[in-house]
Amino acid sequence: MSLRWRILGVLILVIVLTVAWNLAASYYVTQRQFDAFVSELSQREASELARQLSRAYTTTKGWQSVDAALSASGYLYEAESEHQEGSEGSADTEGDEGFHIDRLRVVVVDQAGRNIRDNFAELEAGELTQALKGQRRGIVDLATGQTVGFLYLDVDQNFLETESIRFLRDLLLSSSASGLFILILALSLATSLSRRITAPISALTKATQAIARRDDTTLLPVTSSDELGQMSAAFNEMTKDLQRQRDLRKRLINDVSHELNTPLTVIQLEAKGLLDGLQAPDQAAQHIVEEVKMLRNLVNDLNWLGETDSGELPLNLEPCDIGSLLTSEVERWQPQAEARLTSLSLAPLPQLPTLQLDPGRICQALGNLIHNSLQHTDQGRVIIAAAIKGGRSVQITVDDDGAGIDPADLPQVFHRFYRALETDSPGRGLGLDITRTIIEAHGGSINVQSDGFGCGTRVEFQLPIDKNRAPDSV
């Protein structure tokens, strides 16, 4: 079963249960309130009628005026007429008078329990009554304050049940009609909601399958800012990044193939020249050594990819003098700078702290930065500088006045295999990624700044100062 039908089924079940619960609760509460209303009304009527009978008894000093009191209150009628009127005119009767005529039985007895008056005419006058139902009130001689009899007021339960069932049936029908309308409306809304939820998921599934088949990547439409819209936007970003990585990987394969083919071709030609006696051994050996060195550098870069992809970069930390490290790196790269007629210099250094570093890795990172600057700077200058920032870190800067970087390329320069499309410089797009990984493994950060082509490049990285070191070492 699809997700859409599952969502729709759950919503339908919730809606049906809600409507059924509301109908049952309304039926039960209405019935309870109706019964409570009848009970309260019968109690009030019994008390009022008992007071009227007490006044009538006191006035005539006997039971002669009972019929007059019952007639004045609307309770004097025969059982047959009560049942007839209850079946024919009860629906149109309104007010308390209709309630008296159709629904109440009144029995007046003396102290001995003999019937004085039964408005339903079920008991004979003077007949000793048995247990009677309904409200019981005493009738008092107001002159003496003595109880002279009792009043029993009872609701006709058969008629009451018929009327209550009719009323509750009408209530149930009207509530069911409104519940059906609400159910249809809710179902339409639930259908729209389920479609809205599942449509982006279906589109995401199709787009993912297209990516798996390596078809052309298609971006999802982002029609809202809610979680579904955010999901589509995140997928689009992932798709763009995946396509960018595919393009970069394709470029990497082409670059690696080219860089492998060139030294292998040179080695093959030099070896053939030796065999044919067309090449001097010393010169051929020198060329072969240089080409093998290039192959070794390529293999080292590929090994580096394996190390960083494993998620762990091993570091051999030891106390390191930053000033000495910078000085040795500048001296190591001086021959390459002189070959490009470029000035490589180290700015005057302040007193720098001794840090816990992996000197081999830091030299590798700094060497990548110096190498990049020399590759993109001809007959210019490259300056290495260092400073303490806020007492919390050491900032090292490699600043050149070379080719520069397009600002649009700055966010991607640390991506693996990335090289700007406009550049024709050698390299595999790994240097800055390697440098970033080393600096971040030491707990530092790195950034690149450039105003564009021809404006030079400035690379800064910061290494945190170990607070556990003694002050004299800082």
N, C-alpha and C positions, 0 to 999 in steps of 0.2 A: 504494500500500500504506500502511495506517495505521501510525502510530508504534507502536501496541501490538503489531501483528504483526511489525514490524521488531525491536522489543526482544525479543519472544518468539523470533523466528527466530535472532537472535544468541545468545541464551542457550541455545537447543537445540543450535546448532552447537558452542558452547563445551563443553557437557556431553558431547555425542557424541564430540567429539575427545578430551576428557579421559578418558572411559571407554575409548575405543579405544587411546589411548596407554598407559594403565595396563595393559590386557590385553597389548599387544605387549611392553611393558617387562617385565611379569611372566613372559611366555613365554620371552623371550630370556634374562633373568637366571637363571630356573630351569634352563633347558637348560645354560647355561654352568656353573652351580654343580654340576649333576648330573654333567657331564663331568669337571669338576675333582675331584669326590668319587671317581669311579670311577678316575681316574688316580692319585690319591694312595693309594687303597686297594690298587690293584694293585701299586704300588711297595712299600708296606709288606709286602704278602703275599709278594712275590718275595724280599725281603730275609730275611724270617722262614723261608720254605721253603728258601732257600739255606743258612741256618745249620743247619737240621735235616738236610739232605742231607749237609752237611760233617761233622756229628757221626756220621751213619750210615756214611759212607765210612770215616772214621777208625776207627770201632769194628770194622768187618769187614775193613778194609784192602782194600776193593774195592767193586764195585757190587751185591753180592749183596742188600743191604738196601734198595735203592731202592724196590722195591714196598711194603715194609713202612712206609717213611717216608712215601711218598705216601698209602698207605691210612690211616695214623694222622692225617695232616693233612686227609683228606677229598678228595683229588684223584684217587684211583684209580677210574676208571669208563670204560666204553667210550663211544665217540662216539654210538652209537645210543641207549643209555639216557640219555645227557646231553640229546640233542635231545628224546626222549620226555618226560622229566621236566620239561624247560624249557617244553614246551607245555602240560602238564597240571597240574603242581603248583607252578609258579613263583608263582602269585598267593597261595598260602597259605604259602609258605616264608618264614621269618623268620630273622634273625640271620646271622652270618658263615658258618655251616655251609651254609645254603641258598645263599649267594652262591658258595661254593666249588663246590658240586655243579653248579650250573646255568650258571655263567658263565665259568669259567676253564679254559684249556688249558695243560697243563704238558708241556714237552719237555726231557729231560735228555740232553745229548751229552757226549762225551769231548773231550779237547783237540784231537783231529783233526777233530772235527765230525761223528762218526758217532753215530747215534741209539742211546741206551741205553734210554730209555723214553719212550713217547708215550702219555699217558693217553687221547687220542682214537683211538689205534690207526690213525692215518693213515700212519705211517712204520713200516717194518720195522726190526727190531733189526739194528744194524750198518750201516743205510743212511746214506749220506753226505747230510747235510742241506744244503739250500740256505738262502738268507736267511730267517730266521724273524722274525715280528712279535712285539711285546710287550716286556715288561721282561726284560733280560738281566742275570744275576748269575753271578759265578764261584763254583764249588764247590771248596773248599780242603781238602787233607789237613792236619788240625790237627796231626798229629805232625811233619810236615816243613815245613808252611807253604807248600807248592807248590799251584798251581792244577791240579786234575786234570780239570776239566770245567766245563760251563756249564749254567745253568738258564734256560729261556725260559718266561715266564708271560704268556699273552695272554688278553684278554677276548674272548668270543664277540661280535663286533660286530653280527652279524645279530640275535642275541637281545637284545643291549643296545639296539639301535635300536628293536626292536619294543616292548620294555618302556618305554623312554623316551617313545616316541610315545604309548603307552597312558596313561602317567602324565601327560604334558603335555596330552593330550586331555581327561582327567578334570579337570585343573587349569583348562583353558580353559573347559570346560562350567560348572564351579562359579563361576569368575570372571565368566563371561558372565551367569549367573543373578543373581549379586550386582550386577553392573553394570546389568542390566535393572531390578532393584529400585531402585537408586540413580537411574537415569535417570527412572523413573516418578515417584519422590519429588521429584527436582529439577525435573521438568516441572511438577508441581503447584505447587511453590514459585515457579517462574519465571512461571507463569500468574498467580498471586496477585500477585507483585511487579509484573508488567507492568500488571495492572489497577489496582494501587495508584498506579503512576506516571502512567498515562494518564487515569485518572478525573478528577483535579483539572484536568488540561490540557483535557480535553473540556468540563468545566464552565466553565473559564475562557473557552474559545472561544465557547460558547453565550452566556455573560454578555456578552462583548465584542460579539458580533453583536446582542444585545438593545440594548446601549448605542448601537451604530451606527444601529439602527432607531429610536432614541429611545423604546424601550419602557421600562416601569418597571424601574429598576435593581434587580438581585437580588444580595444578598451571598452569597459562596461559604462553604460550611461549612469551618471550620478544625478538622481532626481530629488534627493532629499539630504538633510543634514543629520538624520538620526543614525542609529547603529547600522542599518542596512546601507545607507549612503556612505557612512564611514568605511564599511566593509568594501564597497565597490571602489571607493577612492584608494584604499590601501592596496587592493588588488591591482588597480591601474598603476600605482607606483611600483609594485613588485614586477608587473609586466614590463614596464619601461626599463627597470633596472636589469631584468633578465635579458631583454633584447640588447641592452647596452653591453652586458657581459658577454653575450653571444658574439656581438660585433668585435669586442675587444679580444675574445678568445680566438676568433678567426684571424684577426690581425696578428695575434701572438704566434699562431701556427705558421702564418706566412713569414713572420720575422724570424722565428726559430729555424724554419726550413732554409731561409736565405742565409742565416748566420752559420748554419751547419754546412750548407753546400759550399760557401765561399772558402772556408779554411780547408775543407776536404779536397776541393779542387786544386788549391795551391799545393797542399801536401802531395797530391797525386802527380802534379806537374813537376814538382821538385824531385820526387822520387824517380820519375821517368827520365828526367834530365840527368840524374846521377847514373841511371842504368845505361843511358845512351852516351854518357861522357860529355854531355853538353853543358853541365853545371859543375862549378867548383864545389867540392865537398863542404868547405867551411861556410860558404855563402848559402848553400842548400840547407845545411843543418840549422843555420841561424833562422832562415825563413820557416823551416818546419817547427822549430821550438816556439817561435812567435805564434804560429797558427794553433799549435797544441795548447798554448797558454790561453788563447781565445776560447778554445773548446772547453778547457778546464773552468774558465769563468762562467761559461754557460751552464755547465754541469753544477757548479756551486750554487748558481741562482735557482736551478731546479730543485736542488737539495733543500735550499732555503724555503721553497714553497712547501715541501713536505713537512718541515719543522713547524712552520707557522700554521698550516692547516690542521695539525694535530691538536691545537688549542693551548699548547704549553711551549714556552720558550725558555730553555734552561739558561740560568745566569750563574756565573762564578764571581760572586761579589767579594771585593777586597777594598781596603782603603786606597783611594786614588787621588793624586794631586792633579787638579784640573789644569793648572797653568802648565805643568810639564807635559801633559797629554796634548794640549793645544799646540805647544811649541814643536813637539815631535811630529805631529800631523802636518803642520805647515812645512817643515823641512822635508818630509817624505814626498809631498806633492810639488816641491819647487821645480824639479826637472820638467814635469809636464807643463807647468805654468810657463817656464822659460821657452819651451818648444812652441808654445802658442803666442809668444811675445806678450804675455799677460802678467801683470804685477800681482803676486800673491803675498799678502802681508798679514801680520798679527798686530792688532791694535794694542797699545799699552794696557797691561792687565792690572786691576786692583788686587788687593790681597784676597785670594779665593780660599774657600774652605776645602778640607779634605772630605770627600764623599765616599760612601760605600757603593761602588760601581763594578760592572764587568768591563774592564778596560778594553778587552778585545772587541766586545760588541759596540761600545761607544766609539772606538776608533773606526769600526766598520760604518756606523751611522754617519759620523762626521766625514769620513772619506767619501761616502756617497754624495753628500751635499757639496763638498769641494769639487768632486769630479763633475757633477752636473753644472756647477758654475763655470768651470774651465771649458766644458764642452760647448757652452752657449756664450762664451766671452772670448772674442779675438781682439788682441792688442788693447785690452782694457784693464780693469783692476778687480781683484777679489780681496775683500777684507774680512778677517776673522776677529770677532770681539767677544768679550765676556763681561758680565756684571752681576751683582747680587740684587735681587728684586725683593724688597720688603723684608729682608732677613729670612725669607722662607724658601727661596729657590735661587739657583744659579741659572742665568739666561745666557745662552751662547748663540751668536748671530753669524750667519754667513751672508755677506752683502756683496752683490756684484752689479756692474753697469752693462750687463750683456743684453741678450735678445729680449728678455722679459717674457711675460705670460699674459695671454688674453684674459681679462677678468672673468669671462664666461667659463674659462677652463679651470679657474682656481678651486671650485668645490670638488672637482674630480681628480686633482693631481695626485692625491694619495690613494686613489683606487688602483688596485693591482692590474697590470698590463696597460694602464691608460697612458696614451701619448696624444698630445694635441694634434689635430688633423693637419694643421698648417706646418708642423715641424717636419724636417727631413733629417733630423739628427739621429745618430745610431742609438741603440739601447732597446730594452725590452719592456720598459714601463714598470720595472720592479724596484728601482732605487729608492724612491720616496716611500713606497709601501714598506720596504724593509726598514728604512730609517724610522718611520712612524711606529712600527711594531717594537723596535728596540727601545725607543724613548718611552713608550707607554708601559713596557715591561718594567722599566725603572721607576714607574709612578709619575712620569713627566708628561708634557704635552708639547705639540709642535704646530706651527702654522706658517703659511706662505703668503707673502704680500708682493703685489706687482701692479703697476698702473697701466700695463699694456705692453705691446710690442715696442722694443727699442728703449724701454724705460728701466731695464734692469729688474733684478729679483732679490728679495730679502727673505731669508728663511730663519726663523727663530725657534729654538726649543729650550724648554726649561726642565731642570732636574731638581727635585726637592732636596733641601738640606736635611740631613739626618739629625733630628733634635737630640738623639741619645749620645751624640759625640761630645767629647769634652770641649769646653770653651777654647782651650789653647789650640785645639785642632781646627777650630773654625776661624 
